[in-house]
């Protein structure tokens, strides 16, 4: 029986959660039943090295020469047309995309040539759409309403994201289902085995806290910086260090806040780290202070590393991963005082927090594995391919 050809698509392969999740799915897709392809807008990002060697990779920027003349919407139309052409070139049976910006290209292209498409909503659009949508948001939202409702299947990474997408985009409830992110335990362990080489992190014996994500306002790192400032005043004899992993437009803003608080020796912007899991495993605590999330991979990865976790209880994602607080502490989003109190408690009662982390690690490995996630996605691919 011929394998089902699936074209995975995303903008690029930087260090974001959606990109990591897509790579993990490619690594775990059953090759006896499926033949994967990868279509990118830009062939960029450190995760390119993790794409399995048997997956053909193409990029729009290499396939289509840009015009010297600017016309509104022309580049988008070229991307949609090229994606549609690529689906026909490889004889695709299913198109799969992640992030709404890629849905605007891939779902449109797939629907034009009659290829079943599966689109994944990776965050709560009521809070996560506006910060990244750019210009013409009303038009993009209207187009996404049409594309999602004409998709073969729409997936949401959490129930909170699903409910918000139904309200925000006007998606028919029967069209959208929850497909939670999975954690690639083997890959996390592989990356965690690479030692952290930063001497700032490994010197002395402080209480080490780590967080990770794109450096922007929505990730809430500024509230975590304020929490560390509060803790320094309350625990003057306790050495605390915070490493913030990631890059983004708020790097200078965060550095400025660190300087203003006099925390240069306590907080380090470590940049993107390809072995982020090694930082998680060597840390005493992982903190996710986000204001907006879908289903944060970094939280799953930190739990798999056996590290106690604190997360903001933003509208969707973390509470579902942490089982309402059973697997880690939830605090109100945007609340520096609540973060400081939770971190202070973790320091004071660390053996208890570590015991909870060990139990959480086993539960997530059992119930949130990437293999389980891949099997569920494969069933969706088979279903929509048969219906075509």
URMOMO-V714120 format. One record per residue. N is the residue number from 1. SS is DSSP state (2 for helix, 1 for strand, 0 for the rest). PSI is psi in whole degrees, -180 to 180 (NA if undefined). Layout:
n	ss	psi
N	SS	PSI
N	SS	PSI
//
This chain:
n	ss	psi
1	0	134
2	0	143
3	0	151
4	1	124
5	1	120
6	1	126
7	1	115
8	1	142
9	1	144
10	1	163
11	0	-48
12	0	-178
13	0	61
14	0	-168
15	0	13
16	0	163
17	2	-40
18	2	-40
19	2	-43
20	2	-39
21	2	-41
22	2	-44
23	2	-41
24	2	-38
25	2	-41
26	2	-38
27	2	-25
28	2	3
29	0	136
30	0	110
31	0	-13
32	0	-20
33	0	-19
34	1	147
35	1	106
36	1	150
37	1	156
38	1	124
39	1	124
40	1	155
41	0	-44
42	0	134
43	0	76
44	0	158
45	0	145
46	2	-17
47	2	-7
48	2	-35
49	2	-16
50	2	-5
51	0	129
52	0	144
53	0	-22
54	0	3
55	0	114
56	1	134
57	1	128
58	1	159
59	1	137
60	2	-43
61	2	-21
62	2	-19
63	2	-27
64	0	124
65	0	125
66	0	148
67	0	150
68	0	-11
69	0	128
70	0	128
71	0	134
72	0	128
73	0	-6
74	2	-44
75	2	-40
76	2	-43
77	2	-37
78	2	-40
79	2	-43
80	2	-45
81	2	-41
82	2	-38
83	2	-43
84	2	-42
85	2	-39
86	2	-40
87	2	-41
88	2	-38
89	2	-43
90	2	-1
91	0	45
92	0	141
93	0	-26
94	1	143
95	1	134
96	1	128
97	1	157
98	1	143
99	0	141
100	2	-28
101	2	-35
102	2	-30
103	2	-38
104	2	-29
105	2	-56
106	2	-46
107	2	-39
108	2	-49
109	2	-43
110	2	-44
111	2	-28
112	2	-31
113	0	11
114	0	25
115	0	128
116	1	136
117	1	142
118	1	121
119	1	140
120	1	127
121	1	118
122	0	0
123	1	170
124	0	111
125	2	-21
126	2	-26
127	2	-23
128	2	-10
129	0	-54
130	2	-42
131	2	-22
132	2	-5
133	2	-23
134	0	-145
135	0	164
136	0	45
137	2	-37
138	2	-38
139	2	-43
140	2	-41
141	2	-39
142	2	-42
143	2	-42
144	2	-35
145	2	-45
146	2	-46
147	2	-45
148	2	-41
149	2	-14
150	0	3
151	0	155
152	0	-37
153	1	142
154	1	133
155	1	147
156	1	142
157	0	-9
158	0	163
159	2	-36
160	2	-41
161	2	-37
162	2	-50
163	2	-41
164	2	-39
165	2	-37
166	2	-44
167	2	-46
168	2	-45
169	2	-11
170	0	40
171	0	137
172	0	127
173	2	-35
174	2	-11
175	2	-24
176	1	133
177	1	163
178	1	129
179	0	97
180	0	150
181	0	150
182	0	159
183	1	131
184	0	90
185	2	-42
186	2	-44
187	2	-41
188	2	-45
189	2	-37
190	2	-46
191	2	-35
192	2	-19
193	0	-13
194	0	116
195	0	149
196	0	123
197	0	-8
198	0	115
199	2	-28
200	2	-36
201	2	-38
202	2	-14
203	0	156
204	0	-163
205	0	61
206	0	172
207	1	114
208	1	126
209	1	140
210	1	148
211	1	165
212	1	149
213	0	176
214	0	136
215	0	86
216	0	175
217	2	-36
218	2	-22
219	2	-11
220	0	21
221	2	-27
222	2	-30
223	2	-33
224	2	-38
225	2	-44
226	2	-37
227	2	-40
228	2	-38
229	2	-42
230	2	-42
231	2	-36
232	2	-37
233	2	-35
234	2	-30
235	0	66
236	0	-22
237	0	3
238	0	124
239	0	118
240	1	134
241	1	140
242	1	125
243	1	127
244	1	113
245	1	133
246	0	169
247	0	166
248	0	179
249	0	-16
250	0	13
251	2	-50
252	2	-37
253	2	-46
254	2	-40
255	2	-39
256	2	-40
257	2	-37
258	2	-44
259	2	-45
260	2	-31
261	0	-3
262	0	36
263	0	23
264	0	-33
265	0	-12
266	0	-25
267	1	132
268	1	123
269	1	101
270	1	-5
271	1	-176
272	0	135
273	0	117
274	0	-25
275	0	48
276	2	-33
277	2	-31
278	2	-36
279	2	-43
280	2	-46
281	2	-33
282	2	-5
283	0	159
284	0	-22
285	1	140
286	1	133
287	1	129
288	1	103
289	0	25
290	0	149
291	0	-25
292	0	132
293	0	163
294	1	-73
295	0	89
296	0	117
297	2	-37
298	2	-31
299	2	-44
300	2	-44
301	2	-40
302	2	-40
303	2	-43
304	2	-26
305	0	-1
306	0	18
307	0	132
308	0	146
309	1	148
310	1	138
311	1	147
312	1	144
313	0	65
314	0	168
315	0	-25
316	0	149
317	0	-77
318	2	-43
319	2	-34
320	2	-42
321	2	-42
322	0	11
323	2	47
324	2	16
325	2	0
326	0	-33
327	0	-4
328	0	172
329	1	135
330	1	137
331	1	157
332	0	140
333	0	148
334	0	28
335	0	97
336	2	-38
337	2	-44
338	2	-38
339	2	-46
340	2	-42
341	2	-43
342	2	-42
343	2	-42
344	2	-40
345	2	-39
346	2	-37
347	2	-43
348	2	-32
349	0	45
350	2	-41
351	2	-39
352	2	-42
353	2	-38
354	2	-37
355	2	-42
356	2	-40
357	2	-39
358	2	-40
359	2	-40
360	2	-40
361	2	-48
362	2	-38
363	2	-43
364	2	-41
365	2	-38
366	2	-42
367	2	-15
368	0	32
369	1	152
370	2	-28
371	2	-44
372	2	-42
373	2	-42
374	2	-40
375	2	-41
376	2	-40
377	2	-39
378	2	-39
379	2	-38
380	2	-44
381	2	-46
382	2	-42
383	2	-48
384	2	-31
385	2	-39
386	2	-29
387	2	-13
388	0	NA
//
